[in-house]
Amino acid sequence: MVRRSEGAEKPVTLQTVTLEGMMQVTDPQLLRQALTQGVGRARGYGCGLISLAAPR
């Protein structure tokens, strides 16, 4: 369990998901930003990371 700060009443709740599929990049700059900065509010907890692989 992760607490927001010392003495905080409510714990932080995280939900994660793994997606697998194909994508078509329409904005390379936005993709680059997502890869380097992560996505979502839980980035500070290690969530929101994106990994890509070449199609098989």
Secondary structure, 3 states (H helix, E strand, C coil): CEECCCCCCCEECCCCCCCCCCCCCCCHHHHHHHHHHCCCCCHHHCCCCCCCCCCC
